Amino acid sequence: MFLKPDYNLKSIYEVDFDELERIGIHAILLDLDSTIMASKSGVYTDETYSWLKNASDRFFIAVVSNNKNEEYISKVTKISDFPLLFRAGKPGTRLVRAFLDDYNISPKDCVLIGDRPLTDILCGKLLGCKTILVDSITADKESKLVRFVRKLERLSIRK
Ligand SMILES: [Mg+2]
């Protein structure tokens, strides 16, 4: 099915960097909220920091987020030492494509990692990236309602 991600993982920590290199990936595009940061927290955990460091040793990494909140954006910008695209308009591809162009990166060399099929995975597919769907980084702490909505959204990617 079109929205089926190339990989479906529990979290970013399960991403196999060797495998990504083997399939020709040079850049990792990361959704922010719930993918690498607890939603609205504005902080990375130590574990996430070291994952980001390891990833950036081997790949170009960048955040592509639909977030529009100025205060949050400035908080995240201060603690991130890699490129960030906010107000990305996913699943639209125009702004992400222009962002990649600025860094001379071709979408086919990218993997897009996110927690939302209808925004992240769809955007990656439309761009021609590889895609990885992850569970929310705080899945164990989410309310029943949020988990229910996530389940519904995932029904759309069943084969
Ligand atoms: Mg997200």
Residues whose N, C-alpha, C, O or C-beta is under 5 A from the ligand:
A	BS01	MG	D31 L32 D33 S34 T35 D115
